[in-house]
Amino acid sequence: MTKIDLNAASPDEIDAVEDLKGHGHEIVRYRGERGGFTSVEQLEEVPGLTGKLTEAAKARLEVRGGKP
């Protein structure tokens, strides 16, 4: 399984993760405003995603780069 980097993925790539379908643009906007993610768990801070991310979705994601 190829992991998706939350700091480089396009909205369409993010939408390909079942739990994130329809949230790609919001995640990319959030990422742009804050300089990137430092952990997958930060997705909980994106409006509309609190408590919705399953372990299966988290397993498909990774964070490279991002803010220091």
PyMOL Python script that loads the backbone (N, CA, C, O; Angstrom):
from pymol import cmd

cmd.read_pdbstr("""\
ATOM      1  N   MET A   1       0.836  -1.173   0.000  1.00  0.00           N
ATOM      2  CA  MET A   1       0.000   0.000   0.000  1.00  0.00           C
ATOM      3  C   MET A   1       0.887   1.245   0.000  1.00  0.00           C
ATOM      4  O   MET A   1       1.792   1.369   0.825  1.00  0.00           O
ATOM      5  N   THR A   2       0.627   2.151  -0.914  1.00  0.00           N
ATOM      6  CA  THR A   2       1.350   3.411  -0.978  1.00  0.00           C
ATOM      7  C   THR A   2       0.710   4.399  -0.026  1.00  0.00           C
ATOM      8  O   THR A   2      -0.500   4.619  -0.063  1.00  0.00           O
ATOM      9  N   LYS A   3       1.523   4.989   0.821  1.00  0.00           N
ATOM     10  CA  LYS A   3       1.001   5.970   1.775  1.00  0.00           C
ATOM     11  C   LYS A   3       0.879   7.335   1.109  1.00  0.00           C
ATOM     12  O   LYS A   3       1.627   7.671   0.191  1.00  0.00           O
ATOM     13  N   ILE A   4      -0.074   8.102   1.591  1.00  0.00           N
ATOM     14  CA  ILE A   4      -0.323   9.443   1.086  1.00  0.00           C
ATOM     15  C   ILE A   4       0.273  10.437   2.070  1.00  0.00           C
ATOM     16  O   ILE A   4      -0.028  10.405   3.263  1.00  0.00           O
ATOM     17  N   ASP A   5       1.127  11.326   1.553  1.00  0.00           N
ATOM     18  CA  ASP A   5       1.759  12.353   2.381  1.00  0.00           C
ATOM     19  C   ASP A   5       0.800  13.531   2.514  1.00  0.00           C
ATOM     20  O   ASP A   5       0.481  14.188   1.523  1.00  0.00           O
ATOM     21  N   LEU A   6       0.347  13.796   3.717  1.00  0.00           N
ATOM     22  CA  LEU A   6      -0.598  14.888   3.948  1.00  0.00           C
ATOM     23  C   LEU A   6      -0.021  16.254   3.605  1.00  0.00           C
ATOM     24  O   LEU A   6      -0.779  17.198   3.381  1.00  0.00           O
ATOM     25  N   ASN A   7       1.289  16.381   3.560  1.00  0.00           N
ATOM     26  CA  ASN A   7       1.900  17.668   3.254  1.00  0.00           C
ATOM     27  C   ASN A   7       2.185  17.862   1.773  1.00  0.00           C
ATOM     28  O   ASN A   7       2.679  18.919   1.380  1.00  0.00           O
ATOM     29  N   ALA A   8       1.890  16.877   0.948  1.00  0.00           N
ATOM     30  CA  ALA A   8       2.147  17.001  -0.486  1.00  0.00           C
ATOM     31  C   ALA A   8       0.961  16.576  -1.350  1.00  0.00           C
ATOM     32  O   ALA A   8       0.932  16.884  -2.542  1.00  0.00           O
ATOM     33  N   ALA A   9       0.005  15.890  -0.786  1.00  0.00           N
ATOM     34  CA  ALA A   9      -1.098  15.320  -1.559  1.00  0.00           C
ATOM     35  C   ALA A   9      -2.051  16.388  -2.080  1.00  0.00           C
ATOM     36  O   ALA A   9      -2.275  17.418  -1.445  1.00  0.00           O
ATOM     37  N   SER A  10      -2.600  16.110  -3.251  1.00  0.00           N
ATOM     38  CA  SER A  10      -3.623  16.971  -3.838  1.00  0.00           C
ATOM     39  C   SER A  10      -4.976  16.660  -3.182  1.00  0.00           C
ATOM     40  O   SER A  10      -5.124  15.627  -2.529  1.00  0.00           O
ATOM     41  N   PRO A  11      -5.948  17.538  -3.352  1.00  0.00           N
ATOM     42  CA  PRO A  11      -7.280  17.237  -2.814  1.00  0.00           C
ATOM     43  C   PRO A  11      -7.834  15.902  -3.327  1.00  0.00           C
ATOM     44  O   PRO A  11      -8.466  15.161  -2.573  1.00  0.00           O
ATOM     45  N   ASP A  12      -7.598  15.597  -4.604  1.00  0.00           N
ATOM     46  CA  ASP A  12      -8.097  14.337  -5.160  1.00  0.00           C
ATOM     47  C   ASP A  12      -7.424  13.125  -4.530  1.00  0.00           C
ATOM     48  O   ASP A  12      -8.074  12.107  -4.291  1.00  0.00           O
ATOM     49  N   GLU A  13      -6.122  13.230  -4.259  1.00  0.00           N
ATOM     50  CA  GLU A  13      -5.417  12.122  -3.607  1.00  0.00           C
ATOM     51  C   GLU A  13      -5.946  11.910  -2.192  1.00  0.00           C
ATOM     52  O   GLU A  13      -6.102  10.771  -1.751  1.00  0.00           O
ATOM     53  N   ILE A  14      -6.216  12.984  -1.491  1.00  0.00           N
ATOM     54  CA  ILE A  14      -6.763  12.883  -0.132  1.00  0.00           C
ATOM     55  C   ILE A  14      -8.168  12.305  -0.169  1.00  0.00           C
ATOM     56  O   ILE A  14      -8.523  11.472   0.665  1.00  0.00           O
ATOM     57  N   ASP A  15      -8.965  12.744  -1.132  1.00  0.00           N
ATOM     58  CA  ASP A  15     -10.331  12.226  -1.262  1.00  0.00           C
ATOM     59  C   ASP A  15     -10.369  10.725  -1.556  1.00  0.00           C
ATOM     60  O   ASP A  15     -11.400  10.086  -1.344  1.00  0.00           O
ATOM     61  N   ALA A  16      -9.264  10.153  -2.040  1.00  0.00           N
ATOM     62  CA  ALA A  16      -9.204   8.721  -2.334  1.00  0.00           C
ATOM     63  C   ALA A  16      -9.189   7.874  -1.068  1.00  0.00           C
ATOM     64  O   ALA A  16      -9.443   6.671  -1.132  1.00  0.00           O
ATOM     65  N   VAL A  17      -8.894   8.479   0.083  1.00  0.00           N
ATOM     66  CA  VAL A  17      -8.943   7.770   1.367  1.00  0.00           C
ATOM     67  C   VAL A  17     -10.394   7.812   1.828  1.00  0.00           C
ATOM     68  O   VAL A  17     -10.960   8.891   2.006  1.00  0.00           O
ATOM     69  N   GLU A  18     -10.993   6.647   2.022  1.00  0.00           N
ATOM     70  CA  GLU A  18     -12.432   6.563   2.270  1.00  0.00           C
ATOM     71  C   GLU A  18     -12.937   7.517   3.347  1.00  0.00           C
ATOM     72  O   GLU A  18     -13.927   8.212   3.121  1.00  0.00           O
ATOM     73  N   ASP A  19     -12.298   7.574   4.491  1.00  0.00           N
ATOM     74  CA  ASP A  19     -12.764   8.444   5.576  1.00  0.00           C
ATOM     75  C   ASP A  19     -12.624   9.929   5.257  1.00  0.00           C
ATOM     76  O   ASP A  19     -13.238  10.767   5.917  1.00  0.00           O
ATOM     77  N   LEU A  20     -11.821  10.255   4.252  1.00  0.00           N
ATOM     78  CA  LEU A  20     -11.551  11.657   3.939  1.00  0.00           C
ATOM     79  C   LEU A  20     -12.258  12.142   2.682  1.00  0.00           C
ATOM     80  O   LEU A  20     -12.115  13.300   2.291  1.00  0.00           O
ATOM     81  N   LYS A  21     -13.018  11.259   2.054  1.00  0.00           N
ATOM     82  CA  LYS A  21     -13.714  11.615   0.812  1.00  0.00           C
ATOM     83  C   LYS A  21     -14.556  12.870   1.020  1.00  0.00           C
ATOM     84  O   LYS A  21     -15.374  12.942   1.937  1.00  0.00           O
ATOM     85  N   GLY A  22     -14.342  13.852   0.153  1.00  0.00           N
ATOM     86  CA  GLY A  22     -15.075  15.101   0.231  1.00  0.00           C
ATOM     87  C   GLY A  22     -14.422  16.155   1.122  1.00  0.00           C
ATOM     88  O   GLY A  22     -14.908  17.283   1.210  1.00  0.00           O
ATOM     89  N   HIS A  23     -13.332  15.796   1.778  1.00  0.00           N
ATOM     90  CA  HIS A  23     -12.636  16.727   2.676  1.00  0.00           C
ATOM     91  C   HIS A  23     -11.287  17.185   2.117  1.00  0.00           C
ATOM     92  O   HIS A  23     -10.589  17.961   2.770  1.00  0.00           O
ATOM     93  N   GLY A  24     -10.912  16.731   0.945  1.00  0.00           N
ATOM     94  CA  GLY A  24      -9.600  17.036   0.385  1.00  0.00           C
ATOM     95  C   GLY A  24      -9.303  18.518   0.284  1.00  0.00           C
ATOM     96  O   GLY A  24      -8.227  18.962   0.685  1.00  0.00           O
ATOM     97  N   HIS A  25     -10.243  19.291  -0.246  1.00  0.00           N
ATOM     98  CA  HIS A  25     -10.002  20.736  -0.402  1.00  0.00           C
ATOM     99  C   HIS A  25      -9.855  21.421   0.951  1.00  0.00           C
ATOM    100  O   HIS A  25      -9.016  22.307   1.109  1.00  0.00           O
ATOM    101  N   GLU A  26     -10.653  21.024   1.913  1.00  0.00           N
ATOM    102  CA  GLU A  26     -10.575  21.617   3.249  1.00  0.00           C
ATOM    103  C   GLU A  26      -9.244  21.277   3.916  1.00  0.00           C
ATOM    104  O   GLU A  26      -8.655  22.122   4.590  1.00  0.00           O
ATOM    105  N   ILE A  27      -8.770  20.050   3.733  1.00  0.00           N
ATOM    106  CA  ILE A  27      -7.489  19.629   4.324  1.00  0.00           C
ATOM    107  C   ILE A  27      -6.331  20.396   3.687  1.00  0.00           C
ATOM    108  O   ILE A  27      -5.417  20.826   4.390  1.00  0.00           O
ATOM    109  N   VAL A  28      -6.361  20.571   2.369  1.00  0.00           N
ATOM    110  CA  VAL A  28      -5.302  21.310   1.687  1.00  0.00           C
ATOM    111  C   VAL A  28      -5.336  22.785   2.107  1.00  0.00           C
ATOM    112  O   VAL A  28      -4.281  23.391   2.295  1.00  0.00           O
ATOM    113  N   ARG A  29      -6.511  23.361   2.255  1.00  0.00           N
ATOM    114  CA  ARG A  29      -6.637  24.743   2.709  1.00  0.00           C
ATOM    115  C   ARG A  29      -6.062  24.888   4.121  1.00  0.00           C
ATOM    116  O   ARG A  29      -5.296  25.812   4.399  1.00  0.00           O
ATOM    117  N   TYR A  30      -6.436  23.978   4.993  1.00  0.00           N
ATOM    118  CA  TYR A  30      -5.956  23.982   6.381  1.00  0.00           C
ATOM    119  C   TYR A  30      -4.430  23.873   6.407  1.00  0.00           C
ATOM    120  O   TYR A  30      -3.753  24.593   7.140  1.00  0.00           O
ATOM    121  N   ARG A  31      -3.913  22.968   5.599  1.00  0.00           N
ATOM    122  CA  ARG A  31      -2.461  22.763   5.503  1.00  0.00           C
ATOM    123  C   ARG A  31      -1.765  24.046   5.050  1.00  0.00           C
ATOM    124  O   ARG A  31      -0.732  24.418   5.607  1.00  0.00           O
ATOM    125  N   GLY A  32      -2.314  24.714   4.059  1.00  0.00           N
ATOM    126  CA  GLY A  32      -1.731  25.943   3.546  1.00  0.00           C
ATOM    127  C   GLY A  32      -1.727  27.072   4.566  1.00  0.00           C
ATOM    128  O   GLY A  32      -0.780  27.856   4.629  1.00  0.00           O
ATOM    129  N   GLU A  33      -2.773  27.152   5.354  1.00  0.00           N
ATOM    130  CA  GLU A  33      -2.879  28.201   6.369  1.00  0.00           C
ATOM    131  C   GLU A  33      -1.915  27.985   7.527  1.00  0.00           C
ATOM    132  O   GLU A  33      -1.475  28.952   8.149  1.00  0.00           O
ATOM    133  N   ARG A  34      -1.581  26.745   7.823  1.00  0.00           N
ATOM    134  CA  ARG A  34      -0.786  26.436   9.016  1.00  0.00           C
ATOM    135  C   ARG A  34       0.627  25.946   8.722  1.00  0.00           C
ATOM    136  O   ARG A  34       1.375  25.623   9.644  1.00  0.00           O
ATOM    137  N   GLY A  35       0.997  25.887   7.447  1.00  0.00           N
ATOM    138  CA  GLY A  35       2.366  25.511   7.112  1.00  0.00           C
ATOM    139  C   GLY A  35       2.618  24.019   7.091  1.00  0.00           C
ATOM    140  O   GLY A  35       3.776  23.602   7.075  1.00  0.00           O
ATOM    141  N   GLY A  36       1.608  23.220   7.089  1.00  0.00           N
ATOM    142  CA  GLY A  36       1.769  21.778   6.998  1.00  0.00           C
ATOM    143  C   GLY A  36       1.444  21.062   8.296  1.00  0.00           C
ATOM    144  O   GLY A  36       1.327  21.670   9.360  1.00  0.00           O
ATOM    145  N   PHE A  37       1.304  19.768   8.174  1.00  0.00           N
ATOM    146  CA  PHE A  37       1.001  18.909   9.309  1.00  0.00           C
ATOM    147  C   PHE A  37       2.294  18.371   9.907  1.00  0.00           C
ATOM    148  O   PHE A  37       3.275  18.167   9.191  1.00  0.00           O
ATOM    149  N   THR A  38       2.298  18.142  11.214  1.00  0.00           N
ATOM    150  CA  THR A  38       3.438  17.500  11.861  1.00  0.00           C
ATOM    151  C   THR A  38       3.097  16.074  12.274  1.00  0.00           C
ATOM    152  O   THR A  38       3.986  15.298  12.625  1.00  0.00           O
ATOM    153  N   SER A  39       1.798  15.723  12.233  1.00  0.00           N
ATOM    154  CA  SER A  39       1.362  14.360  12.539  1.00  0.00           C
ATOM    155  C   SER A  39       0.009  14.103  11.876  1.00  0.00           C
ATOM    156  O   SER A  39      -0.744  15.037  11.601  1.00  0.00           O
ATOM    157  N   VAL A  40      -0.284  12.849  11.628  1.00  0.00           N
ATOM    158  CA  VAL A  40      -1.579  12.464  11.053  1.00  0.00           C
ATOM    159  C   VAL A  40      -2.707  12.845  12.014  1.00  0.00           C
ATOM    160  O   VAL A  40      -3.801  13.204  11.579  1.00  0.00           O
ATOM    161  N   GLU A  41      -2.442  12.766  13.307  1.00  0.00           N
ATOM    162  CA  GLU A  41      -3.462  13.066  14.307  1.00  0.00           C
ATOM    163  C   GLU A  41      -3.961  14.508  14.223  1.00  0.00           C
ATOM    164  O   GLU A  41      -5.052  14.808  14.708  1.00  0.00           O
ATOM    165  N   GLN A  42      -3.184  15.398  13.619  1.00  0.00           N
ATOM    166  CA  GLN A  42      -3.615  16.788  13.466  1.00  0.00           C
ATOM    167  C   GLN A  42      -4.840  16.920  12.577  1.00  0.00           C
ATOM    168  O   GLN A  42      -5.488  17.967  12.585  1.00  0.00           O
ATOM    169  N   LEU A  43      -5.172  15.898  11.819  1.00  0.00           N
ATOM    170  CA  LEU A  43      -6.401  15.943  11.013  1.00  0.00           C
ATOM    171  C   LEU A  43      -7.629  16.152  11.898  1.00  0.00           C
ATOM    172  O   LEU A  43      -8.647  16.669  11.438  1.00  0.00           O
ATOM    173  N   GLU A  44      -7.534  15.754  13.155  1.00  0.00           N
ATOM    174  CA  GLU A  44      -8.644  15.955  14.099  1.00  0.00           C
ATOM    175  C   GLU A  44      -8.963  17.440  14.277  1.00  0.00           C
ATOM    176  O   GLU A  44     -10.066  17.784  14.700  1.00  0.00           O
ATOM    177  N   GLU A  45      -8.012  18.323  13.960  1.00  0.00           N
ATOM    178  CA  GLU A  45      -8.199  19.761  14.105  1.00  0.00           C
ATOM    179  C   GLU A  45      -8.901  20.380  12.897  1.00  0.00           C
ATOM    180  O   GLU A  45      -9.363  21.519  12.973  1.00  0.00           O
ATOM    181  N   VAL A  46      -8.989  19.652  11.788  1.00  0.00           N
ATOM    182  CA  VAL A  46      -9.631  20.165  10.585  1.00  0.00           C
ATOM    183  C   VAL A  46     -11.147  20.141  10.801  1.00  0.00           C
ATOM    184  O   VAL A  46     -11.707  19.112  11.178  1.00  0.00           O
ATOM    185  N   PRO A  47     -11.806  21.275  10.561  1.00  0.00           N
ATOM    186  CA  PRO A  47     -13.257  21.314  10.741  1.00  0.00           C
ATOM    187  C   PRO A  47     -13.965  20.185   9.987  1.00  0.00           C
ATOM    188  O   PRO A  47     -13.714  19.959   8.803  1.00  0.00           O
ATOM    189  N   GLY A  48     -14.839  19.493  10.686  1.00  0.00           N
ATOM    190  CA  GLY A  48     -15.604  18.400  10.095  1.00  0.00           C
ATOM    191  C   GLY A  48     -14.977  17.028  10.236  1.00  0.00           C
ATOM    192  O   GLY A  48     -15.610  16.032   9.885  1.00  0.00           O
ATOM    193  N   LEU A  49     -13.755  16.942  10.736  1.00  0.00           N
ATOM    194  CA  LEU A  49     -13.089  15.642  10.841  1.00  0.00           C
ATOM    195  C   LEU A  49     -12.923  15.140  12.265  1.00  0.00           C
ATOM    196  O   LEU A  49     -12.508  13.997  12.455  1.00  0.00           O
ATOM    197  N   THR A  50     -13.225  15.932  13.251  1.00  0.00           N
ATOM    198  CA  THR A  50     -13.049  15.527  14.637  1.00  0.00           C
ATOM    199  C   THR A  50     -13.789  14.220  14.917  1.00  0.00           C
ATOM    200  O   THR A  50     -15.007  14.130  14.757  1.00  0.00           O
ATOM    201  N   GLY A  51     -13.028  13.209  15.339  1.00  0.00           N
ATOM    202  CA  GLY A  51     -13.611  11.923  15.713  1.00  0.00           C
ATOM    203  C   GLY A  51     -14.025  11.027  14.563  1.00  0.00           C
ATOM    204  O   GLY A  51     -14.629   9.981  14.801  1.00  0.00           O
ATOM    205  N   LYS A  52     -13.727  11.393  13.330  1.00  0.00           N
ATOM    206  CA  LYS A  52     -14.187  10.613  12.177  1.00  0.00           C
ATOM    207  C   LYS A  52     -13.112   9.756  11.526  1.00  0.00           C
ATOM    208  O   LYS A  52     -13.427   8.928  10.671  1.00  0.00           O
ATOM    209  N   LEU A  53     -11.859   9.933  11.906  1.00  0.00           N
ATOM    210  CA  LEU A  53     -10.767   9.230  11.246  1.00  0.00           C
ATOM    211  C   LEU A  53     -10.536   7.866  11.888  1.00  0.00           C
ATOM    212  O   LEU A  53     -10.252   7.777  13.082  1.00  0.00           O
ATOM    213  N   THR A  54     -10.657   6.807  11.097  1.00  0.00           N
ATOM    214  CA  THR A  54     -10.448   5.450  11.602  1.00  0.00           C
ATOM    215  C   THR A  54      -8.976   5.073  11.550  1.00  0.00           C
ATOM    216  O   THR A  54      -8.182   5.739  10.887  1.00  0.00           O
ATOM    217  N   GLU A  55      -8.620   4.021  12.241  1.00  0.00           N
ATOM    218  CA  GLU A  55      -7.250   3.517  12.216  1.00  0.00           C
ATOM    219  C   GLU A  55      -6.866   3.069  10.806  1.00  0.00           C
ATOM    220  O   GLU A  55      -5.709   3.210  10.408  1.00  0.00           O
ATOM    221  N   ALA A  56      -7.812   2.536  10.055  1.00  0.00           N
ATOM    222  CA  ALA A  56      -7.529   2.107   8.683  1.00  0.00           C
ATOM    223  C   ALA A  56      -7.132   3.298   7.814  1.00  0.00           C
ATOM    224  O   ALA A  56      -6.218   3.193   6.997  1.00  0.00           O
ATOM    225  N   ALA A  57      -7.811   4.420   7.987  1.00  0.00           N
ATOM    226  CA  ALA A  57      -7.459   5.623   7.228  1.00  0.00           C
ATOM    227  C   ALA A  57      -6.102   6.139   7.665  1.00  0.00           C
ATOM    228  O   ALA A  57      -5.283   6.511   6.825  1.00  0.00           O
ATOM    229  N   LYS A  58      -5.853   6.168   8.954  1.00  0.00           N
ATOM    230  CA  LYS A  58      -4.561   6.643   9.467  1.00  0.00           C
ATOM    231  C   LYS A  58      -3.417   5.809   8.909  1.00  0.00           C
ATOM    232  O   LYS A  58      -2.331   6.336   8.665  1.00  0.00           O
ATOM    233  N   ALA A  59      -3.643   4.519   8.704  1.00  0.00           N
ATOM    234  CA  ALA A  59      -2.609   3.631   8.188  1.00  0.00           C
ATOM    235  C   ALA A  59      -2.241   3.973   6.742  1.00  0.00           C
ATOM    236  O   ALA A  59      -1.147   3.634   6.290  1.00  0.00           O
ATOM    237  N   ARG A  60      -3.131   4.634   6.018  1.00  0.00           N
ATOM    238  CA  ARG A  60      -2.866   5.018   4.629  1.00  0.00           C
ATOM    239  C   ARG A  60      -2.171   6.362   4.515  1.00  0.00           C
ATOM    240  O   ARG A  60      -1.794   6.770   3.417  1.00  0.00           O
ATOM    241  N   LEU A  61      -1.993   7.059   5.635  1.00  0.00           N
ATOM    242  CA  LEU A  61      -1.457   8.417   5.619  1.00  0.00           C
ATOM    243  C   LEU A  61      -0.099   8.496   6.295  1.00  0.00           C
ATOM    244  O   LEU A  61       0.242   7.676   7.147  1.00  0.00           O
ATOM    245  N   GLU A  62       0.662   9.498   5.897  1.00  0.00           N
ATOM    246  CA  GLU A  62       1.929   9.784   6.555  1.00  0.00           C
ATOM    247  C   GLU A  62       2.178  11.285   6.463  1.00  0.00           C
ATOM    248  O   GLU A  62       1.515  11.992   5.704  1.00  0.00           O
ATOM    249  N   VAL A  63       3.141  11.759   7.247  1.00  0.00           N
ATOM    250  CA  VAL A  63       3.506  13.166   7.225  1.00  0.00           C
ATOM    251  C   VAL A  63       5.018  13.260   7.016  1.00  0.00           C
ATOM    252  O   VAL A  63       5.810  12.761   7.816  1.00  0.00           O
ATOM    253  N   ARG A  64       5.382  13.903   5.938  1.00  0.00           N
ATOM    254  CA  ARG A  64       6.794  14.204   5.659  1.00  0.00           C
ATOM    255  C   ARG A  64       6.908  15.714   5.602  1.00  0.00           C
ATOM    256  O   ARG A  64       5.993  16.382   5.120  1.00  0.00           O
ATOM    257  N   GLY A  65       7.985  16.253   6.070  1.00  0.00           N
ATOM    258  CA  GLY A  65       8.160  17.705   6.037  1.00  0.00           C
ATOM    259  C   GLY A  65       7.223  18.387   7.013  1.00  0.00           C
ATOM    260  O   GLY A  65       7.057  17.922   8.140  1.00  0.00           O
ATOM    261  N   GLY A  66       6.608  19.482   6.595  1.00  0.00           N
ATOM    262  CA  GLY A  66       5.715  20.216   7.477  1.00  0.00           C
ATOM    263  C   GLY A  66       6.460  21.251   8.279  1.00  0.00           C
ATOM    264  O   GLY A  66       7.654  21.467   8.075  1.00  0.00           O
ATOM    265  N   LYS A  67       5.767  21.882   9.177  1.00  0.00           N
ATOM    266  CA  LYS A  67       6.396  22.943   9.963  1.00  0.00           C
ATOM    267  C   LYS A  67       7.310  22.335  11.022  1.00  0.00           C
ATOM    268  O   LYS A  67       7.077  21.219  11.487  1.00  0.00           O
ATOM    269  N   PRO A  68       8.336  23.065  11.393  1.00  0.00           N
ATOM    270  CA  PRO A  68       9.289  22.531  12.381  1.00  0.00           C
ATOM    271  C   PRO A  68       8.684  22.426  13.762  1.00  0.00           C
ATOM    272  O   PRO A  68       9.356  21.996  14.700  1.00  0.00           O
TER     273      PRO A  68
END
""", "prot")
cmd.dss("prot")
cmd.show_as("cartoon", "prot")
cmd.util.cbc("prot")
cmd.orient("prot")
